Amino acid sequence: MTSPVALIGLTYRGTDVQAFPPGVFLELDPAAIYGRLEVDGADQPLLSGGVFPRNRVARRRLLPVSGLVSCDPSLTSLADQRESLVDNLQIVEALFDVTEHGDLVATLADATTRTIDARPQGSVLVTMESDLVAVVSVTLQSYSTPDWTIGP
C-alpha cells in the first residue's frame, strides 16, 4: 500500500500519486477495480427514417482518479505556498498528459496489485476550493487491454 490513508494505493506511469510531491494526494474510484466494461458503438440513423444497427463492443474501461492538490505543508510564506500549489498542479497536469499512456497500478488492502495500461480521456479538471487547495479529477481509459492484470 502506498499510503496508510488510501483505500487503494496508486501509481501511474511509475509515479506514486499519493506520496509525490508533498501536497498531492489522488485516489482511484474503487468501483473502477470491479466495474464493467463500457460499450463502444451506436446505431446509425438513416435519412429515410429508422436506424442501421452497428456492432457494439464492450472494450473500454473508464478509471476515474481524483483528489486534492495543495501547497507543500512545510512552507510558511503565503507567496511560497501559492507558488508551491501552482507547481504541484503543473506536475499533476504533466503526469496526466493526454498524449501519453502508461501502467496504472492499484495496490489493494490485501497487498495484491492490479495493473492496466491506460491514458487520460481528457485534460485534468481543477476546482479551486480555496487559495491553497484544489480538487482535481481526471478520467483514464483503457482500450488495448481493458482487463486488469492481477499480481501478488
C-alpha positions, 0 to 999 in steps of 0.5 A: 500500500502506498499510503496508510490513508488510501483505500487503494494505493496508486501509481501511474506511469511509475509515479506514486500519486499519493506520496509525490510531491508533498501536497498531492494526494489522488485516489482511484474510484474503487468501483473502477477495480470491479466495474464493467466494461463500457460499450463502444458503438451506436446505431446509425440513423438513416435519412429515410427514417429508422436506424442501421444497427452497428456492432457494439463492443464492450472494450473500454474501461473508464478509471476515474482518479481524483483528489486534492492538490495543495501547497507543500505543508512545510512552507510558511510564506503565503507567496511560497505556498501559492507558488508551491500549489501552482507547481504541484498542479503543473506536475499533476497536469504533466503526469496526466498528459493526454498524449501519453499512456502508461501502467496504472497500478492499484495496490489493494488492502490485501497487498495484491496489485492490479495493473492496466495500461491506460491514458487520460480521456481528457485534460485534468479538471481543477476546482479551486476550493480555496487559495491553497487547495484544489480538487482535481479529477481526471478520467483514464481509459483503457482500450488495448487491454481493458482487463486488469492484470492481477499480481501478488 
